[in-house]
Amino acid sequence: MNRWFDTSAFANPRRSHFGNSPRSGLRGAPVVTTDVTVEKSISLTERWKLDLRGEFYNLFNHAIFNIPGFTLGAADFGVISNARSPRTAQLAARLSF
């Protein structure tokens, strides 16, 4: 995403002066994600038990963008150039006796 915010609103302060921008004043895109865990426990015998588990992160695969470039004067200032990982899934099985 080019120009996530108005980059022309920022300028370097004069020499030996502080600027008037607040610390951590830039915000990135909101994070919208749905995580789901599904579990099933199966008794095989009186002594043996099988546990199955599935974990799904970002189930609906929404784009989660990283924060924009925040260094004034850099080529990526105000630009979001990458995103976090897409949907991931993890499956597990456990046999107890």
N, C-alpha and C positions, 0 to 999 in steps of 0.2 A: 504494500500500500504506500503510495507516494503522498507525502505531506499529511501525516496524521493530524498535525496541528499547524497553525499559521507560523511558519518559521520567520517571517518578516517582523514579527512582534518581539524578537529577541535581538539584542546587540551587546557587544562587549562593553563593560563599564570602563570609565576612564582609568588611567594608571593610578595605582595606590588607592582606589576606591572600591567599595563593595557594590554589587548590583542590588536590585530590589526584587528579584525573583525569589519566591520561598524555596526552602529546601524540599526536595521531592515534590515539586509542583506539577510534574508531568505524570499523566495517567495513561495506561495502556487500555486495550480493549477489554471488555468484561469477559470473565471466564464462565462459560455455560457448559456444564458437563453432567452426565448422569452415569453413576457407577452402580453396578448390580452384582450381587453375590447369590448364587444358587447352590444349596447344599442338600445332600440326600445321604441318609445313613441306612444301610441295609444289614440286617442280621443274617449271616449265612448259616451259622449253627448257634448253639447256646454259648459257645466260646469265641467264635470267629465273627468279626464285624468288618464291613467294608464301608468306608466313608468316601463319597464322591463330592467334589467341590469345583465350581466354575466361577471365576471372577472376571468381570467385564468392565473395563475402564473406558469412559467416554463412549458409551454404548451407541448413541445416535450419531457419532462421528462429527460433532460440531468442530469447526476450525477454532483453534485456540492460538491467537497470535501473541508473539512475544512483545516486549515493550519497544517503542520506537527509539532510534538513535538519539542520544541526548547530549552529545558533545558539540557545542557551538562551533561552527566552521568546518566540521567534518563532512565528508561526502554523504554520509548516511543520517545527517541531522534531520529529525522529523520523519524518517522513513522506517516502516516496518518491513523487514526483509526476510523474516523467517517465522515459523510457527512451531508449536510443541508437537509431540508425537500424536499420531492419529489414534484411532481405536486400538486397544490392546486387550487380549484375552489370556487368561491363565487357567489351566485345568490341573487338577490334582486328584490322586487316589491314595487312600491309606488303608492298609489291612492291619487290623488289631487282633491279637489273640492272647 
